[in-house]
Amino acid sequence: MSVEHTQTAPRTALPATPLDPAATDPFAWLEDVDGETALSWVRERNAHSAQVLGGPAFTETERAVREVLDSDDKIPHVSKVGEHYYNFWQDAEHERGLWRRTTLDSYRTDDPEWETVLDLDALAAQEGESWVWHGASVLRPTAEQLAAGEPRRHALVDLSPGGSDSDVTREFDLVTKQFVPESDGGFVRAQAKGGLSWIDADTVYVFTDFGEGTMTPSGYPRVVKRWLRGTPLAEATVVYEGTDQDMYISASRSHTPGFERDLVHRALRFYANETYLATNAGTPEQTLTKIDVPDSANVGMHREWMLVRLRDDWTVGRTTYLAGSLLAAGFDDFMAGSRDLTVLFEPTPTTSLAGITWTRNHLVVNVLDDVKNLLHVLTPPTVATPDGEWARSELPVGGELLTVGVGAVDVVDSDDVWVVTTGYLTPSTLGRTTVAGPGETAAAPEALKSAPSYFEAAGMEVRQQFTESDDGTRVPYFVVGRADLVSGEAGPAPTLLWGYGGFEHAILPGYSGTVGRAWLERGGVYAVANIRGGGEYGPAWHQAALKENRHRAYEDFAAVARDLVARGVTVPERLGMEGRSNGGLLAGNMLTQYPELFGAIIVGVPLLDMKRYSHLLAGASWMAEYGDPDTSDWEFVRSFSPYHLFDAARDYPPVLFTTSTKDDRVHPGHARKMAALMLAAGKDVTYYENIEGGHGGAANNAQAAYMAATHWTFLWTRLSGATPAS
C-alpha cells in the first residue's frame, strides 16, 4: 500500500542515525498540545487514517463493536448505598451515562426498575460541557442518624471534561436528586487533579490546586486541608503539606461506627508511601502519628485490625517477613509499640497475592497460582479470644483459566460478597454469597446476572503456555482462538500479542465481546503475555524489570513472540502486537529493538521520549519505575527510549500510533513526535488522535467503537493480506 507523507509544518531533514538527545528536538513543536500548528498536523494525520483504513470492513467492525458497547444486556454492576443499589450505565440512548438506583429485590429480576438519579447527557447539554463520569462517594450517616431513619443524602460527584484525569467535584443531594449550589453552602471543587473526601455532613478534606506552589512536580496535590461548609476555600485549614518532591497528598476518614479514624496519606513516589494517624485534624490540637511500617508497604485498617502488604523484605526484631507477604496486627496495640505480627499470606515461587476483601467479620484472600485464582477465607480471633489463631476456610468459586473477583457488598454491616467470574471465552457472571467462617460451608453464589455471548466461541479454546526468556526465566502467556489455530495445526494465523509489563499490574483472563467479534470470529488468534514488570508473581516479578533491568520485560515479550512462531501458531509477518500506556512503551521498544519479529505494531497512548517523559504531565511520578533521565540514569534509560533508538536506516513493520488530545496523564507529544520522526524518514505510519477521552482514549461508546475499528482494521489489513475495503 502506498502511503503519502505530508505535513503542515516544514519537513525536517533527519540523519540516518538515532536521534541525538543533546541536539535540538526537531519535533518539539508537537508538544504544544492545543497549538494550532500541532493540531493542524493532527487533523491531517487523522484524515489520512480515515482514508487508508475506511471502507466496508471498517464500518462493519465499528458497528459490531458499538453493538457490544451499547448492549442493554451488559451486567449492570452495582454498589450498595443504604437500601439502594447504585449503577452507572451507558448505552445507545445515554452516551454520557445515567447514574441510577434500584432495590435488591428489583435488581434480582430480569428487568429491574431503575430510578434515574443523575442524567449526564442532560447535564452536558444543559451546561455545554462534555462531562465524563469519574465516580461518586456517599457519606455514611452516624449511628444516631440511622436510628432516627435519616436517609443517605450527602454525595460528592466527580466529573471530568472530556475524560481528562483532572476533574471537578460537586456536592449532590440524593434525596432531591439535585446538585447543592455553592450559594447554599454546597461543596464545589474547581477543575484540577485532586479530590474531596467526607469528614462529616458539614466538613470535608480537600486536596487540590490551591494556587502557585501547591502541586507536586507530577501535577498532583501536595497540600490537604480541612474545609467547613459555608466558608470560603481560602479559609480551609491546612492538615498536612508535603514537600515539592512528593507525588500526592490526601486524607480520609473511616466511618465504621466505633472505629472512626482520620488518616493522612503521603505518596513520596510510586511504591513509597507514608500514612499518618491524625487526631483533631485541622485544629490547633492536631497531632500526626506515622504508622511505623516500611515506606514500600501498603497499610490498611478494618475495625480493630491493621493489615500490612509488603513489597520488600521487612525485618522486625529477629524475624524477617518476605516481600509479597500479608501481615496482620491489632491496630491500637501496634500504635502502642507492639510488634506482634501474624503472617496471613507468604508467597511461593508460583503464588502471589492478587487482592484482599474485608467483610464485616472475615477477610477474603485472593491468590494467584501461575496466574490462576484461588480464594481463601481468613477469620480473625475475636475480642473474647485475643490470643487465638486466624482460622482458615475456602471459598470454592471459579474454574480453570477463569478470573475470579470478589468485592464486599457492605463492609460495615454484612458478610455478603459479590463474586464475578470471567474468562477469554466465558462471558462474565455476577453472583452473591455469604462468606462462611471456620467449620462452615459457604453456599454457592446466587447467580444474579450473566452477560450474553457476543461471539460464537464453538470450536475455540484457551491455552496457557510457558516459554523461557533470554536469562532462562519461565514466562507464562495465554493463547485464544480456534482450536486448530491455537494448536498450530492450521496456522500460520493472523495473531495479536498483547502486553503491559509494568507497575506491578497483572493481566488476567477476561471476556471481551470486542476481541471476539473483531478478531477471533474472523480467524485471528489472540495472545496475552504475562511478562516481568507486571504483578502476576508479586513484587519480585515487578522489581525484576525496574529501571536498569527494564530490558527483561522486553526480552520476555520477544520470547513469547518467538514461541508463538516456534509452535506454528503464526509467522513474523502475520504476528502483530499492541500495548497501551506503559504497554505503549513496550510496543515502542518492540518496534525499535525487535522489528523483525512483527508484521504490524499498535502503539497506544504511549511513553516514547524517555529523555523528556519526566517533564511532561504526570511523568515525574514514574521515575521509580523507569529512572531519572536527568541524572546518570540516562545511560540505561536511553537503552529503552524508542524516540532515541529509532534509526532511519532500518526497516520497521507498519505501525499505528493512537493517543488523545485530552490525555493529561501521558502527554500526546510522545505519540505525535514518534510518528512525525518516522514519517519524515519515509516509514509506514498510521496515526489517529482522538480529541476527547483522556488516557482511556475515548469519552463515550461512539468514540470507543471508532477507535476499536481503527485498531482492528489496521491489524487485519496488515496481518491477513486483506484490503481495508474487504
Beta strands, then each sheet from edge to edge (+ up, - down):
strand 1: 79-81
strand 2: 84-91
strand 3: 94-102
strand 4: 115-119
strand 5: 131-138
strand 6: 154-161
strand 7: 167-173
strand 8: 178-179
strand 9: 188-192
strand 10: 195-200
strand 11: 203-207
strand 12: 223-228
strand 13: 237-241
strand 14: 248-254
strand 15: 261-269
strand 16: 272-279
strand 17: 287-290
strand 18: 298-302
strand 19: 305-309
strand 20: 314-316
strand 21: 319-321
strand 22: 326-330
strand 23: 342-345
strand 24: 351-358
strand 25: 363-369
strand 26: 373-379
strand 27: 391-394
strand 28: 403-408
strand 29: 416-422
strand 30: 429-434
strand 31: 446-450
strand 32: 460-468
strand 33: 474-482
strand 34: 495-498
strand 35: 525-529
strand 36: 575-580
strand 37: 600-604
strand 38: 655-660
strand 39: 685-690
sheet 1: 1+ 2- 3+ 4-
sheet 2: 5+ 6- 7+ 8-
sheet 3: 5+ 6- 7+ 9-
sheet 4: 10+ 11- 12+ 13-
sheet 5: 14+ 15- 16+ 17-
sheet 6: 18+ 19- 22+ 23-
sheet 7: 20+ 21-
sheet 8: 24+ 25- 26+ 27-
sheet 9: 28+ 29- 30+ 31-
sheet 10: 32+ 33- 35+ 34+ 36+ 37+ 38+ 39+
end
